[in-house]
Amino acid sequence: MPDTSDRPQIPAWWARRAPAAGAAVMATGILSVGLHLTDHETLSRIALALASVGWLALAADFVVRLVRDRARWVREAGTPAGLTAVAATTVLGIRFSALGWQTLAEALLALAALLWPVLLVAVVRHWRRRATGGVFLVCVATQGLSVLGSAVASAERWDWLAHAAMVLFWLGLILYVIAYTRFDVREVTRGAGDHWIAGGALGISALAGAALVAAHHVNPYLWNDDDQGALRATTTVLVTLALVGFCVLLVAEVVWPRPRYALERWGTVFPMGMTAVAALAVSAALDVSWLKGLGEVLLWLSVAAWLAVAAGAVLAARSTSRGATPGAPGGGRPVRSRGPR
């Protein structure tokens, strides 16, 4: 008869990691977008299926906590990790919109738009100085709404939604600047992985700019020449900063290696994938051919990082189910979480 003594450990393992595990859905979803942009459709759909299953699990957990443990839900909603609910929803919506499933994309846009102000206000109210990279999720969630809004607006020819996406784009940049004033830059040398979101937020901002430029290509009367020029210039600056940030963070990983698995490492994979997608999208929107090749290289680096972190997650789950120390694959000293508090 199979041993069932370990079965209760799995829900406990999950409970300790949601809602921050939303970063895993974000990472998998953005890789699906990148693989689609590079015509690897089969791999893209496999990644989309994995991200969708993860999103459904997180959505169920979100609802159960809201209904059964309101105090805990409120407490977690006040952390930056809570905004992964919005960001993960928008990333999935972006991919579904690219598939032509506009009704589903619109439903996800509506859901994200409903959650965004509630969670954003809760997070901002609990902001602290010397924060980890999760503080930049205020920008990521906002720009995710902008990208999805632009995608749906282009597909449905809804000018009002494109203008709303433009407002969110500029608001997201303001939130990035404010978040940076709260960010502890020492996280670059000692962070558990989510410090990469500082660069990922620049990447998704560049993606939002590219999406707005692309929306103008669909409807040439959407923006005037000044607006289009400002968008193109800002997007160019943003993708440049995202690429520079990628290089800086990668060098920091080599100089100050942190090889142990931690849940925050999904906060590394998502920014890597987002930077790749941003390069690919800006290449198409602004007709910068060399960015396409660079974006493809960064995408495969992101896929490799996803596989490494996924392997670490599986080992961590197995260790927990066997009673080993959580967070250290195969047991051993636990990794001290530096996630958002």
Number of C-alpha atoms within 10 A of each C-alpha: 3 4 6 7 9 11 11 10 16 13 11 12 16 15 12 11 13 17 23 25 23 28 27 27 30 30 26 31 33 32 31 29 26 31 23 19 19 16 11 13 15 12 14 22 18 13 20 22 15 15 25 18 12 20 22 12 14 22 16 12 16 17 13 13 16 14 11 10 11 13 12 11 18 15 14 22 22 22 25 28 24 28 33 25 27 29 26 29 30 32 29 26 30 27 24 21 20 16 12 12 14 18 13 14 26 21 13 23 25 16 15 24 18 12 15 20 13 13 25 22 13 20 23 15 11 13 17 15 12 15 24 28 33 29 35 30 29 29 30 31 28 33 32 31 30 33 29 30 32 31 29 26 22 22 15 11 16 15 17 12 19 26 18 15 27 22 13 22 27 17 15 28 20 12 19 23 13 15 23 17 13 18 21 16 17 12 18 22 17 15 22 26 26 29 31 30 26 30 26 32 30 32 32 30 32 33 30 33 33 29 28 31 24 20 24 19 14 14 13 13 11 20 19 10 11 9 12 16 13 12 21 20 13 16 27 20 13 23 27 16 16 28 23 13 19 23 13 14 19 16 14 15 17 10 10 13 12 16 9 14 23 26 24 26 27 29 28 28 31 28 30 32 33 33 31 33 30 32 32 27 26 28 21 17 21 16 11 14 12 11 20 22 15 15 26 19 12 23 25 17 15 26 20 13 19 23 12 14 22 16 14 21 20 12 19 24 22 19 19 22 20 16 12 18 17 23 24 22 24 17 17 12 12 15 16 10 14 20 23 20 17
